[in-house]
Amino acid sequence: MTTATGRRPAGLRDFYENPAVPVASGDARSLRQARILAAALGPATSRTATVLDIGCGDGTAAATAAPLLAGHRVIGVDWSQDALKRAHAHLPYVVRGELTDGGLPFADGAADAVLFSEVIEHLVDPDSALDELRRVLRPGGHLMLSTPNLAAWYNRGLLLAGVQPVFSEVSLRGIHGRPGKEVVGHLRLYTARALREFVAASGFRVMGLSGAPFHGVPRPLRALDRLACAVPSAASILLLHARKA
């Protein structure tokens, strides 16, 4: 198959290797997530924890979290070579790795915590990904996962009006039938209930679920979006804290 220009369409891997594809998330989500993880790990005065930022993108999220995780060792992991080049400006340690078939270059139980920030919605096989995260975590290790909420407060209204929900995408080449301008390659979306059940079924003990605002909400609606965080099931972004069972 070729496009109207005569070129073969790019595959999913090519899409994510494209430097024009957004790889950073909003600071509000990064800060909330880092606070939860910092409280779980405690200060680094007695022990330095190893934190893997899986799907680190360009490293800006880890840079935002760094002051709250001071003293702990944060390692950025991504399979996009372009993202890793940019991440190295923010993180002292970056490595290439994949989430299937033992593709993370770490021994079993090597990590104290994993940051998995808005990655799961991009995966073809999230089951194998969580198996791999569980493998590299030590017993009792922490998983901090964030992902857009299919049931965000505005998506409920959009669906009632027959409009494609925000965060969902039907094409890698353009936006069709929903608000927004950026194609970011979302393949799977979760509600709060679905995310809890999925993570628990993957061998983790869910410790808590909270909400975070979305930086892409129009400015006049941002105060309402922040208020919605008080009800995580209606928040824009889901933040889940779990531990390896």
C-alpha positions as CSV (number, residue, x, y, z in Angstrom):
1,M,0.0,0.0,0.0
2,T,1.2,3.5,-0.8
3,T,-0.1,7.0,0.0
4,A,-1.2,9.6,-2.5
5,T,2.4,10.9,-2.6
6,G,3.6,7.4,-3.7
7,R,5.4,6.7,-0.4
8,R,4.8,3.7,1.8
9,P,3.0,4.7,5.1
10,A,5.2,4.7,8.1
11,G,4.8,1.9,10.7
12,L,4.1,2.4,14.4
13,R,7.8,2.2,15.3
14,D,8.6,4.9,12.7
15,F,5.8,7.0,14.2
16,Y,7.4,7.0,17.6
17,E,10.9,7.6,16.3
18,N,9.7,10.8,14.6
19,P,11.1,13.7,16.7
20,A,7.9,15.8,15.8
21,V,5.7,13.4,17.9
22,P,5.2,14.9,21.4
23,V,7.0,12.9,24.1
24,A,6.5,15.2,27.2
25,S,3.6,15.5,29.5
26,G,2.4,18.3,31.7
27,D,4.3,19.4,34.8
28,A,1.3,19.0,37.1
29,R,1.1,15.3,36.5
30,S,4.9,14.9,36.9
31,L,4.9,16.7,40.2
32,R,1.9,14.9,41.7
33,Q,3.4,11.5,40.7
34,A,6.8,12.4,42.0
35,R,5.3,13.5,45.4
36,I,3.6,10.2,45.8
37,L,6.7,8.2,44.9
38,A,9.0,10.4,47.1
39,A,6.7,9.7,50.1
40,A,6.7,6.0,49.4
41,L,10.5,5.8,49.0
42,G,11.4,8.1,51.8
43,P,14.5,10.3,51.9
44,A,17.8,9.0,50.4
45,T,19.7,9.6,53.6
46,S,19.7,5.9,54.7
47,R,19.5,4.2,51.3
48,T,19.7,5.2,47.7
49,A,16.8,3.7,45.6
50,T,17.0,2.8,42.0
51,V,14.1,4.4,40.0
52,L,13.6,3.4,36.4
53,D,11.7,6.0,34.3
54,I,10.4,3.6,31.7
55,G,9.4,5.4,28.5
56,C,11.3,8.5,29.7
57,G,10.7,10.4,26.4
58,D,12.8,13.5,26.3
59,G,13.5,13.5,30.0
60,T,11.6,16.6,30.9
61,A,9.2,14.7,33.2
62,A,12.1,13.2,35.1
63,A,13.7,16.6,35.4
64,T,10.6,18.0,36.9
65,A,10.5,15.1,39.5
66,A,14.2,15.2,40.2
67,P,14.1,17.7,43.1
68,L,11.6,15.6,45.0
69,L,13.7,12.4,44.4
70,A,17.0,14.0,45.3
71,G,19.6,11.4,46.3
72,H,17.9,8.6,44.5
73,R,19.3,7.1,41.3
74,V,16.9,7.8,38.3
75,I,17.6,5.9,35.1
76,G,15.8,6.9,31.9
77,V,14.8,4.0,29.6
78,D,13.2,4.3,26.1
79,W,13.5,2.5,22.8
80,S,13.5,5.7,20.8
81,Q,17.0,6.7,20.0
82,D,16.0,10.2,19.3
83,A,14.2,10.5,22.7
84,L,17.2,9.1,24.5
85,K,19.5,11.7,22.9
86,R,17.2,14.5,24.2
87,A,16.7,12.8,27.6
88,H,20.5,12.7,28.2
89,A,20.4,16.5,28.6
90,H,18.2,16.0,31.7
91,L,19.3,12.6,33.1
92,P,22.8,11.4,33.9
93,Y,21.8,7.8,33.1
94,V,19.8,6.7,30.0
95,V,19.6,3.3,28.4
96,R,17.8,1.7,25.5
97,G,15.3,-1.0,26.3
98,E,12.0,-2.6,25.3
99,L,9.1,-3.9,27.2
100,T,8.6,-7.4,25.8
101,D,10.6,-10.6,25.8
102,G,12.9,-9.5,28.6
103,G,13.8,-6.4,26.7
104,L,14.7,-4.2,29.7
105,P,18.5,-4.4,30.3
106,F,18.2,-5.0,34.1
107,A,18.4,-8.1,36.3
108,D,15.4,-9.5,38.1
109,G,14.5,-7.4,41.1
110,A,17.0,-4.7,40.2
111,A,14.7,-1.7,40.7
112,D,13.1,-0.2,43.8
113,A,10.6,1.7,41.8
114,V,9.3,2.2,38.2
115,L,7.9,5.4,36.8
116,F,5.6,4.5,33.9
117,S,4.2,7.8,32.9
118,E,1.7,7.8,30.1
119,V,3.2,4.9,28.3
120,I,0.6,2.1,28.7
121,E,-1.9,3.8,26.3
122,H,0.7,3.5,23.5
123,L,1.3,-0.3,23.8
124,V,0.0,-3.1,21.6
125,D,0.7,-5.6,24.4
126,P,0.3,-4.0,27.8
127,D,0.1,-7.4,29.5
128,S,3.6,-8.4,28.5
129,A,4.8,-4.9,29.5
130,L,3.5,-5.2,33.1
131,D,5.1,-8.7,33.3
132,E,8.4,-7.1,32.4
133,L,8.0,-4.3,34.9
134,R,7.1,-6.8,37.6
135,R,10.3,-8.8,36.7
136,V,12.7,-5.9,37.2
137,L,11.0,-4.7,40.4
138,R,12.2,-6.1,43.8
139,P,9.5,-7.7,46.0
140,G,7.4,-4.8,47.4
141,G,8.9,-2.4,44.8
142,H,6.8,0.5,43.7
143,L,5.0,1.1,40.4
144,M,3.9,4.7,39.6
145,L,1.7,4.6,36.5
146,S,-0.1,7.4,34.9
147,T,-2.4,7.4,31.9
148,P,-5.2,9.5,30.3
149,N,-8.7,8.8,31.6
150,L,-11.2,7.6,29.0
151,A,-14.0,8.6,31.4
152,A,-12.6,12.1,32.1
153,W,-15.4,14.6,32.9
154,Y,-15.4,16.2,29.5
155,N,-15.3,12.9,27.6
156,R,-18.6,11.9,29.2
157,G,-20.2,14.9,27.7
158,L,-18.5,14.4,24.3
159,L,-19.7,10.9,24.1
160,L,-23.3,11.9,24.9
161,A,-23.0,14.4,22.0
162,G,-21.7,11.7,19.7
163,V,-18.1,13.2,19.6
164,Q,-15.0,11.0,19.7
165,P,-13.5,11.3,23.2
166,V,-10.3,13.3,23.8
167,F,-7.2,11.0,24.0
168,S,-8.7,8.5,21.7
169,E,-7.4,8.3,18.1
170,V,-8.6,6.5,15.0
171,S,-5.5,7.2,12.8
172,L,-1.8,7.9,13.1
173,R,-2.0,10.4,10.2
174,G,-4.6,13.0,11.5
175,I,-7.3,13.9,14.0
176,H,-10.8,12.7,13.1
177,G,-14.0,13.4,15.0
178,R,-12.5,14.8,18.2
179,P,-11.1,18.0,19.7
180,G,-7.4,18.6,19.5
181,K,-4.6,19.0,17.0
182,E,-1.9,16.6,17.9
183,V,-1.6,12.9,16.9
184,V,0.2,11.1,19.7
185,G,-0.4,7.4,19.0
186,H,-2.8,6.3,21.7
187,L,-3.8,2.6,21.2
188,R,-5.6,1.8,24.5
189,L,-7.5,3.8,27.0
190,Y,-8.6,3.0,30.6
191,T,-11.2,4.1,33.1
192,A,-10.2,4.2,36.7
193,R,-11.9,0.9,37.4
194,A,-10.4,-0.9,34.4
195,L,-6.9,0.3,35.3
196,R,-7.2,-0.9,38.9
197,E,-8.4,-4.3,37.8
198,F,-5.8,-4.7,35.1
199,V,-2.9,-3.8,37.3
200,A,-4.1,-6.0,40.1
201,A,-4.5,-8.9,37.7
202,S,-0.9,-8.4,36.6
203,G,0.5,-9.3,40.1
204,F,0.5,-5.9,41.8
205,R,-1.2,-4.6,44.9
206,V,-2.9,-1.3,44.2
207,M,-2.1,1.2,47.0
208,G,-4.0,4.2,45.7
209,L,-5.5,6.0,42.7
210,S,-5.6,9.8,42.3
211,G,-6.2,12.3,39.6
212,A,-4.2,15.0,37.8
213,P,-5.1,17.8,35.4
214,F,-4.3,17.8,31.7
215,H,-2.2,20.5,30.2
216,G,-4.2,20.5,27.0
217,V,-7.5,21.6,28.5
218,P,-8.5,25.0,27.2
219,R,-7.5,27.8,29.6
220,P,-11.1,28.8,30.6
221,L,-11.8,25.2,31.7
222,R,-8.6,24.5,33.6
223,A,-10.0,25.5,37.0
224,L,-12.8,23.0,36.5
225,D,-10.3,20.4,35.4
226,R,-8.3,20.9,38.6
227,L,-11.5,20.5,40.7
228,A,-12.3,17.2,38.9
229,C,-9.0,15.8,40.3
230,A,-10.9,15.4,43.7
231,V,-12.9,12.6,42.0
232,P,-10.2,10.5,40.3
233,S,-12.7,8.5,38.2
234,A,-13.6,11.8,36.5
235,A,-10.1,13.4,36.4
236,S,-8.2,14.0,33.1
237,I,-5.2,11.9,34.1
238,L,-5.2,8.8,36.3
239,L,-2.3,8.3,38.7
240,L,-2.0,4.8,40.2
241,H,0.4,3.7,42.9
242,A,0.9,-0.1,43.2
243,R,3.5,-2.4,44.8
244,K,4.8,-5.7,43.5
245,A,2.8,-8.4,45.3
